């Protein structure tokens, strides 16, 4: 349960920090338009991943039936696999 809470808190703080400090700073740096879009996408993708992981861990913490815990474990595996696929160079 603690890991789920921490993942959720980190997702919120990561997104808030990016929205208030990091992403606005991209406007002052001379980067290509595609780089700014990619950086913004990756920043939000990490926040969404942390949020989904936190929710899956919280669901797992409150389940008593093994089938529900197994589903949450598979959900975490799917999140990690999708993250790996999305971060692979094309």
Buried (B, 14 or more C-beta within 10 A) or exposed (E): EEEBEEBBEBBBEBBEEBEEEEBEEBEEEEEEEEEBEEBBEEBBBBBBBBBBBBBBBBBBBEBEEEEEBEBBEEBBEEBEEEBEEEEEEE
